Amino acid sequence: MSQSEKDKSIKLIRDKEDRKLPPELQNIELWQTNRRSFLKAAILAGAISQIGFLQSCAESLENGNEYLTGDQIKILKSILLKLFPNDGNGPSAEDLHSYEYILWVLQDPGANAENNSYVIEGIDWANEASQELFHTKYNDLDSNQQDRFIAGFIEIDYGKDWCSILITLILESLLLDPVYGGNPDGIGWKWLNHTPGFPGPTEQLRYDKVIETARSNY
C-alpha cells in the first residue's frame, strides 16, 4: 500500500468515525463467543433447512434480492473471497458457499435486525472507501487493486470491525451443517478431518420449528 493510499485511509478514519458497531457487536469477543454458542446449539439441535429457499431464488442470489442489490452481492462475494481465498491450503469462501450462508443469516427470522443492517451497510462503506482511495467503484477495481484496497480497508477502524464480522460468518459457514446453505457436502468438515454427529438434522428438529414450539409454550 502506497503512502498516499495510507494518508487517504487516515482521512477516512477521521471522516467516518460515526460508523460504529451496533451495541451487541461492540464487544466483538463476546459476540463471537455468542456466535460459537449458537454454532454448538445448531450442530446439536439441527439447523433450519434453507435448501428450498436457496434453490427457489438461485437467480436472485446473483442478480439481487430483497436484502442485497446485484452490485452489493458482487462486492460481498469478492471481499469474502479476498478474506478467505483459494490459496491451495483448503476451501475458499466461494467453496464454502459463505455468501449463501450469510444470505441465510440475513433472512433468519430470529436474527438481530440492527446487526443485519450493519453487515449490509458495510458493503456500501467498502464501495465508498474504494471510490475515495482509488477513485472508482470496488467492482471496477482489478484483482491487484482489490488486494491493495482490502489491505488499506482493514487499517480503518470501521473496515477492520466489519471484516472481523465477515470472517466470523465465514468460519460458521465452514463448520455448520450444510442445511444452513454453507459447507456444501461437508467440504469444511472434510478439510478439518471432522466427523459430524449422527444422526444429522431432522425435519422435527429444524431450527424454525424449535423456535415456533418454544414460543407457543409462552
Rosetta silent file (secondary structure, phi, psi, omega in degrees, C-alpha in Angstrom):
SEQUENCE: MSQSEKDKSIKLIRDKEDRKLPPELQNIELWQTNRRSFLKAAILAGAISQIGFLQSCAESLENGNEYLTGDQIKILKSILLKLFPNDGNGPSAEDLHSYEYILWVLQDPGANAENNSYVIEGIDWANEASQELFHTKYNDLDSNQQDRFIAGFIEIDYGKDWCSILITLILESLLLDPVYGGNPDGIGWKWLNHTPGFPGPTEQLRYDKVIETARSNY
SCORE:     score description
SCORE:     0.000 S_00000001
   1 L     0.000  128.345 -176.873    0.000    0.000    0.000 S_00000001
   2 L   -73.914  163.469 -179.622    1.492    3.360   -1.047 S_00000001
   3 H   -63.333  -37.980 -179.964    1.958    6.291    1.348 S_00000001
   4 H   -64.425  -37.623  177.816   -0.720    8.300   -0.467 S_00000001
   5 H   -67.196  -37.799  177.390   -3.193    5.453   -0.011 S_00000001
   6 H   -64.876  -40.336  178.483   -2.296    5.283    3.701 S_00000001
   7 H   -61.860  -40.505  178.498   -2.832    9.039    4.032 S_00000001
   8 H   -66.437  -36.170  177.942   -6.259    8.652    2.433 S_00000001
   9 H   -62.790  -41.379  178.274   -7.041    5.801    4.833 S_00000001
  10 H   -61.312  -41.164  178.617   -6.231    8.070    7.779 S_00000001
  11 H   -63.289  -39.609  179.134   -8.596   10.688    6.359 S_00000001
  12 H   -62.495  -37.514  178.270  -11.315    8.041    6.041 S_00000001
  13 H   -60.245  -44.718 -179.461  -10.872    7.166    9.714 S_00000001
  14 H   -67.140  -41.163 -173.279  -11.465   10.801   10.669 S_00000001
  15 H   -75.922  -22.761 -172.575  -14.372   11.288    8.278 S_00000001
  16 L  -120.211   35.623 -176.995  -16.268    8.113    9.167 S_00000001
  17 L   -67.056  -14.811 -178.945  -15.903    7.919   12.944 S_00000001
  18 L   -81.901   -4.912 -178.120  -19.692    7.540   13.267 S_00000001
  19 L   -85.273   72.241 -175.286  -19.608    4.118   11.622 S_00000001
  20 L   -97.711  159.192  176.505  -19.592    2.236   14.880 S_00000001
  21 L   -64.935  146.124  171.710  -20.566   -1.318   15.643 S_00000001
  22 L   -59.256  156.643 -176.373  -24.138   -1.892   16.889 S_00000001
  23 H   -49.177  -44.101 -177.868  -24.336   -2.297   20.681 S_00000001
  24 H   -65.950  -23.954 -176.290  -24.448   -6.102   20.506 S_00000001
  25 H   -99.124   -3.750 -174.062  -21.338   -6.153   18.317 S_00000001
  26 L   -66.127  -32.043  171.207  -19.256   -3.593   20.216 S_00000001
  27 L   -97.344   87.994 -173.071  -17.692   -6.351   22.295 S_00000001
  28 H   -60.536  -39.004 -178.799  -16.566   -8.436   19.320 S_00000001
  29 H   -63.057  -40.527  178.440  -15.063  -11.164   21.506 S_00000001
  30 H   -66.804  -42.469  179.029  -18.361  -11.549   23.397 S_00000001
  31 H   -61.562  -43.288  179.486  -20.334  -11.545   20.136 S_00000001
  32 H   -64.897  -35.314  176.361  -18.028  -14.173   18.679 S_00000001
  33 H   -64.544  -42.441  178.028  -18.441  -16.250   21.851 S_00000001
  34 H   -63.859  -37.824  177.865  -22.218  -15.980   21.487 S_00000001
  35 H   -65.713  -36.847  177.677  -21.944  -16.998   17.841 S_00000001
  36 H   -65.909  -36.760  176.601  -19.898  -20.025   18.877 S_00000001
  37 H   -64.487  -41.665  176.175  -22.621  -20.937   21.372 S_00000001
  38 H   -60.507  -41.969 -179.300  -25.173  -20.609   18.596 S_00000001
  39 H   -60.326  -47.254 -179.482  -22.969  -22.774   16.415 S_00000001
  40 H   -63.230  -42.617  179.991  -22.770  -25.537   19.028 S_00000001
  41 H   -64.151  -39.239 -179.245  -26.523  -25.436   19.619 S_00000001
  42 H   -65.788  -39.939  179.727  -27.219  -25.569   15.910 S_00000001
  43 H   -65.588  -38.552 -177.245  -24.963  -28.578   15.435 S_00000001
  44 H   -76.609  -41.173 -172.840  -26.619  -30.411   18.321 S_00000001
  45 H   -90.426  -18.455 -175.751  -30.234  -29.475   17.635 S_00000001
  46 L    98.402  149.177 -172.258  -30.231  -29.449   13.866 S_00000001
  47 L  -104.521  156.611  172.375  -30.457  -26.493   11.519 S_00000001
  48 L   -63.867  133.038 -178.042  -33.281  -24.785    9.703 S_00000001
  49 L   -85.728  112.666  179.255  -33.400  -26.168    6.201 S_00000001
  50 L  -107.262   14.256 -178.439  -32.957  -23.364    3.709 S_00000001
  51 H   -59.496  -44.626  178.920  -32.280  -25.617    0.746 S_00000001
  52 H   -62.328  -41.362  178.718  -35.705  -24.864   -0.713 S_00000001
  53 H   -60.373  -46.381 -177.771  -35.204  -21.146   -0.111 S_00000001
  54 H   -67.755  -38.888 -179.489  -31.805  -21.162   -1.807 S_00000001
  55 H   -70.529  -36.497 -175.293  -32.985  -23.232   -4.750 S_00000001
  56 H   -71.264  -20.885 -178.450  -36.129  -21.180   -5.294 S_00000001
  57 L  -126.308   36.891 -177.816  -34.209  -17.921   -5.647 S_00000001
  58 L   -55.890  -40.682 -178.899  -30.971  -19.140   -7.227 S_00000001
  59 L   -67.312  -39.779 -178.175  -31.086  -16.372   -9.831 S_00000001
  60 H   -69.840  -16.447  176.326  -31.710  -13.676   -7.219 S_00000001
  61 H   -63.067  -27.275 -178.088  -28.627  -14.848   -5.353 S_00000001
  62 H  -104.059  -36.628 -170.624  -26.603  -13.237   -8.129 S_00000001
  63 H   -97.395   -2.321 -178.815  -28.843  -10.545   -9.600 S_00000001
  64 E   119.729  148.719  179.378  -30.263   -9.031   -6.428 S_00000001
  65 L  -148.527 -166.849 -175.523  -32.878   -9.985   -3.862 S_00000001
  66 L   -73.047   -7.690 -179.095  -34.874   -8.389   -1.072 S_00000001
  67 L  -107.360  -39.419 -173.969  -31.731   -7.976    1.021 S_00000001
  68 L  -133.944  146.808  173.072  -28.958   -7.056   -1.410 S_00000001
  69 E   -80.548  168.151  177.383  -28.644   -5.453   -4.822 S_00000001
  70 H   -58.847  -41.234  178.929  -26.712   -7.138   -7.604 S_00000001
  71 H   -65.249  -40.958  179.239  -23.775   -4.751   -7.063 S_00000001
  72 H   -63.590  -39.796  178.847  -23.768   -5.408   -3.312 S_00000001
  73 H   -61.146  -45.045 -178.946  -23.737   -9.146   -3.933 S_00000001
  74 H   -63.301  -42.252  178.604  -20.754   -8.849   -6.257 S_00000001
  75 H   -63.358  -49.672 -176.708  -18.845   -6.711   -3.742 S_00000001
  76 H   -60.528  -46.811 -178.170  -19.640   -9.011   -0.821 S_00000001
  77 H   -63.574  -37.557  179.101  -18.701  -12.207   -2.654 S_00000001
  78 H   -66.392  -45.680 -178.094  -15.425  -10.662   -3.821 S_00000001
  79 H   -66.753  -38.616  176.201  -14.451   -9.426   -0.351 S_00000001
  80 H   -57.769  -41.977 -178.854  -15.350  -12.782    1.211 S_00000001
  81 H   -70.590  -31.894  176.342  -13.022  -14.457   -1.276 S_00000001
  82 H   -69.137  -35.419 -179.827  -10.246  -11.946   -0.532 S_00000001
  83 H   -76.487  -30.135 -178.295  -10.592  -12.641    3.195 S_00000001
  84 L  -137.517   76.922 -168.825  -10.709  -16.434    2.725 S_00000001
  85 L   -81.829  171.215  172.820   -9.080  -17.100   -0.647 S_00000001
  86 L   -88.418   85.431 -174.799   -8.449  -20.159   -2.746 S_00000001
  87 L  -105.937   10.003  178.516   -4.766  -20.410   -1.864 S_00000001
  88 L    86.607   -2.343 -178.226   -4.388  -24.169   -2.199 S_00000001
  89 L  -101.342    0.688 -178.339   -4.439  -24.755    1.552 S_00000001
  90 L   160.465 -178.270 -178.894   -8.124  -25.524    1.888 S_00000001
  91 L   -65.829  146.526  177.448  -11.595  -24.495    0.733 S_00000001
  92 L   -90.895  173.769  175.479  -12.199  -20.844   -0.093 S_00000001
  93 L   -59.080  -34.956  177.751  -15.179  -18.717    0.925 S_00000001
  94 L   -67.619  -43.213  178.041  -16.613  -19.485   -2.511 S_00000001
  95 L   -61.758  -35.392 -176.606  -16.123  -23.233   -1.991 S_00000001
  96 L   -81.467   -6.386 -175.606  -17.779  -22.967    1.409 S_00000001
  97 L    57.609   42.634 -178.804  -20.776  -21.054   -0.008 S_00000001
  98 H   -62.077  -35.972  178.280  -20.147  -18.396    2.626 S_00000001
  99 H   -63.064  -45.451  179.835  -22.261  -15.893    0.712 S_00000001
 100 H   -61.159  -37.063  177.632  -25.215  -18.278    0.650 S_00000001
 101 H   -65.827  -43.480  179.286  -24.805  -18.795    4.383 S_00000001
 102 H   -63.094  -36.008  176.121  -24.748  -15.044    5.043 S_00000001
 103 H   -62.185  -38.869  175.118  -27.908  -14.719    2.987 S_00000001
 104 H   -61.106  -44.173  179.780  -29.483  -17.286    5.298 S_00000001
 105 H   -58.132  -42.055 -177.171  -28.331  -15.221    8.305 S_00000001
 106 H   -66.627  -30.101 -177.656  -29.941  -12.102    6.806 S_00000001
 107 H  -102.369    3.173  177.068  -33.301  -13.798    6.328 S_00000001
 108 L   -64.549  120.786 -177.702  -33.316  -15.759    9.603 S_00000001
 109 L   -61.808  -18.773  179.803  -36.476  -14.591   11.452 S_00000001
 110 L   -93.996    4.613 -176.016  -34.593  -14.802   14.745 S_00000001
 111 L   -75.687  157.432  175.740  -31.733  -12.572   13.634 S_00000001
 112 L   -80.695  117.576 -174.626  -30.933   -9.163   15.127 S_00000001
 113 H   -62.195  -37.584 -179.222  -32.142   -6.588   12.591 S_00000001
 114 H   -66.863  -39.474  177.595  -29.564   -3.978   13.644 S_00000001
 115 H   -64.957  -41.021  178.383  -26.719   -6.456   13.214 S_00000001
 116 H   -62.888  -41.637  178.803  -28.021   -7.429    9.784 S_00000001
 117 H   -61.839  -37.372  178.418  -28.216   -3.771    8.764 S_00000001
 118 H   -62.335  -44.496  178.668  -24.597   -3.364    9.850 S_00000001
 119 H   -59.544  -44.857 -177.707  -23.493   -6.242    7.620 S_00000001
 120 H   -69.570  -45.088 -178.887  -25.339   -4.753    4.639 S_00000001
 121 H   -62.508  -32.392  178.962  -24.240   -1.162    5.254 S_00000001
 122 H   -60.058  -31.230  177.114  -20.634   -2.321    5.458 S_00000001
 123 H   -62.912  -44.226  179.151  -20.810   -3.341    1.813 S_00000001
 124 H   -68.270  -36.426  176.888  -21.692    0.219    0.863 S_00000001
 125 H   -61.648  -41.747  178.809  -18.960    1.607    3.128 S_00000001
 126 H   -61.967  -42.062 -179.813  -16.432   -0.565    1.331 S_00000001
 127 H   -65.023  -40.914  178.040  -17.653    0.710   -2.027 S_00000001
 128 H   -65.160  -42.194  179.506  -17.449    4.328   -0.845 S_00000001
 129 H   -62.982  -37.866  177.596  -13.956    3.783    0.549 S_00000001
 130 H   -60.713  -41.606 -179.130  -12.869    2.304   -2.784 S_00000001
 131 H   -68.617  -30.989  179.088  -14.057    5.431   -4.585 S_00000001
 132 H   -78.579  -35.163 -177.604  -12.163    7.652   -2.135 S_00000001
 133 H   -84.218  -38.536 -174.371   -8.973    5.592   -2.230 S_00000001
 134 H  -118.909    0.546  177.866   -8.925    4.568   -5.896 S_00000001
 135 L    61.305   29.807  175.267  -11.447    7.000   -7.446 S_00000001
 136 L  -156.914  158.391  179.615  -13.541    4.121   -8.762 S_00000001
 137 L   -65.814  153.639 -177.746  -16.164    1.690   -7.514 S_00000001
 138 H   -56.945  -42.102 -176.654  -14.974   -1.526   -5.926 S_00000001
 139 H   -66.778  -14.370  178.702  -16.434   -3.663   -8.706 S_00000001
 140 H   -95.294   -3.141  177.126  -14.337   -1.754  -11.248 S_00000001
 141 L   -76.176  147.497  172.304  -11.038   -2.492   -9.475 S_00000001
 142 L   -80.734  173.904 -173.730   -8.799   -5.194  -10.869 S_00000001
 143 H   -60.407  -40.924  179.808   -7.763   -8.083   -8.613 S_00000001
 144 H   -65.139  -41.605  177.855   -4.477   -6.453   -7.575 S_00000001
 145 H   -64.730  -37.606  177.986   -6.226   -3.193   -6.709 S_00000001
 146 H   -63.547  -39.865  176.247   -8.804   -5.116   -4.687 S_00000001
 147 H   -60.596  -45.298 -179.878   -5.990   -6.754   -2.699 S_00000001
 148 H   -65.943  -36.501  178.619   -4.472   -3.334   -2.015 S_00000001
 149 H   -63.254  -48.184 -179.574   -7.872   -1.967   -1.089 S_00000001
 150 H   -59.402  -41.401  179.272   -8.522   -4.716    1.476 S_00000001
 151 H   -59.077  -37.579  178.266   -5.063   -4.123    2.977 S_00000001
 152 H   -79.521  -36.478 -175.420   -5.993   -0.456    3.460 S_00000001
 153 H   -64.741  -37.447 -178.732   -9.605   -1.040    4.464 S_00000001
 154 L   -77.001   -4.410  172.539   -8.704   -3.229    7.441 S_00000001
 155 L   -86.645  -12.977  177.601   -6.491   -0.413    8.746 S_00000001
 156 L   -89.726  136.282 -174.714   -9.605    1.729    9.126 S_00000001
 157 H   -52.660  -52.302 -176.109  -11.466    1.078   12.378 S_00000001
 158 H   -69.545  -28.890  176.645  -14.876    0.514   10.824 S_00000001
 159 H   -70.109  -42.136  178.186  -13.361   -1.526    7.997 S_00000001
 160 H   -62.843  -45.029 -179.055  -11.466   -3.758   10.418 S_00000001
 161 H   -61.882  -45.860 -177.364  -14.577   -4.282   12.560 S_00000001
 162 H   -64.542  -43.311  179.696  -16.758   -5.111    9.574 S_00000001
 163 H   -66.055  -32.393  177.045  -14.245   -7.554    8.090 S_00000001
 164 H   -63.139  -40.691  176.871  -13.912   -9.224   11.507 S_00000001
 165 H   -62.655  -43.603 -179.867  -17.653   -9.888   11.482 S_00000001
 166 H   -61.931  -41.593 -179.089  -17.399  -11.340    7.974 S_00000001
 167 H   -62.781  -40.462  176.964  -14.549  -13.656    8.997 S_00000001
 168 H   -60.052  -43.015 -179.812  -16.638  -14.978   11.895 S_00000001
 169 H   -67.977  -35.321  175.897  -19.505  -15.696    9.491 S_00000001
 170 H   -61.249  -45.408 -179.448  -17.114  -17.380    7.039 S_00000001
 171 H   -64.233  -34.332  175.020  -15.903  -19.683    9.809 S_00000001
 172 H   -64.398  -41.215  179.840  -19.501  -20.502   10.674 S_00000001
 173 H   -65.308  -22.751  178.173  -20.152  -21.427    7.056 S_00000001
 174 H   -78.097  -31.165 -170.453  -17.149  -23.751    7.303 S_00000001
 175 H  -103.607  -26.312 -174.595  -18.381  -25.530   10.424 S_00000001
 176 L   -73.991  162.546  176.438  -22.172  -25.605   10.303 S_00000001
 177 L   -61.351  142.630 -178.801  -24.330  -28.353    8.857 S_00000001
 178 H   -56.473  -18.243 -179.919  -24.859  -27.941    5.088 S_00000001
 179 H   -66.383  -12.067  176.004  -28.595  -27.373    5.627 S_00000001
 180 H   -80.346   -9.433 -179.134  -27.694  -23.809    6.558 S_00000001
 181 L   107.678  -20.060  176.747  -26.565  -23.135    2.988 S_00000001
 182 L  -104.234 -174.687  175.518  -22.819  -23.265    3.599 S_00000001
 183 L    50.352   51.630 -176.565  -20.313  -26.102    3.894 S_00000001
 184 H   -59.566  134.976  179.692  -21.666  -27.985    0.824 S_00000001
 185 H    55.870   22.648  179.004  -21.208  -31.746    1.041 S_00000001
 186 H    66.215   30.875 -176.075  -19.359  -31.156    4.322 S_00000001
 187 H   -60.250  -36.674  178.323  -16.332  -29.722    2.496 S_00000001
 188 H   -68.286  -41.715  177.696  -15.253  -27.795    5.599 S_00000001
 189 H   -60.726  -43.145 -178.761  -15.575  -30.861    7.796 S_00000001
 190 H   -62.895  -40.425  179.524  -13.510  -32.902    5.358 S_00000001
 191 H   -62.336  -38.820 -179.381  -10.783  -30.245    5.347 S_00000001
 192 H   -86.348   -1.077 -176.427  -10.677  -30.305    9.156 S_00000001
 193 L    57.351   41.234 -177.625  -10.940  -34.104    9.212 S_00000001
 194 L   -99.923  133.928  174.925  -14.041  -33.658   11.371 S_00000001
 195 L  -100.551  112.720 -177.011  -16.674  -36.357   11.766 S_00000001
 196 L   -69.197  160.285  178.412  -20.072  -34.700   12.340 S_00000001
 197 L   -64.183  155.069  179.050  -22.527  -36.007   14.885 S_00000001
 198 L  -130.016  137.702    0.343  -25.015  -38.671   13.925 S_00000001
 199 L   -77.883  165.236  178.214  -27.864  -38.542   13.207 S_00000001
 200 L   -78.802 -175.143 -179.900  -27.911  -35.268   11.336 S_00000001
 201 L   -56.102  142.131  177.185  -30.673  -32.642   11.439 S_00000001
 202 L  -118.542  167.966  179.152  -34.208  -33.951   11.022 S_00000001
 203 H   -59.360  -38.381 -177.345  -37.450  -32.307    9.972 S_00000001
 204 H   -70.613  -23.873 -177.084  -38.679  -32.409   13.580 S_00000001
 205 H  -105.183   18.082  176.948  -35.556  -30.657   14.868 S_00000001
 206 L   -60.464  143.006 -176.424  -35.449  -27.850   12.352 S_00000001
 207 H   -54.901  -43.952 -177.454  -34.419  -24.568   13.946 S_00000001
 208 H   -66.464  -34.636  179.481  -37.593  -22.747   12.922 S_00000001
 209 H   -72.662  -35.790  176.223  -39.792  -25.482   14.377 S_00000001
 210 H   -61.672  -45.410  178.699  -37.854  -25.468   17.643 S_00000001
 211 H   -63.327  -43.989 -179.194  -38.362  -21.699   17.916 S_00000001
 212 H   -61.288  -42.339  178.955  -42.047  -21.999   16.990 S_00000001
 213 H   -64.566  -42.323  179.836  -42.582  -24.666   19.639 S_00000001
 214 H   -62.320  -42.524 -178.675  -40.759  -22.621   22.273 S_00000001
 215 H   -67.226  -34.878 -178.627  -42.858  -19.528   21.521 S_00000001
 216 H   -69.616  -17.348 -178.882  -46.114  -21.485   21.670 S_00000001
 217 L   -87.969   -5.671  179.545  -45.258  -22.568   25.203 S_00000001
 218 L   -98.033    0.000    0.000  -45.134  -18.992   26.484 S_00000001
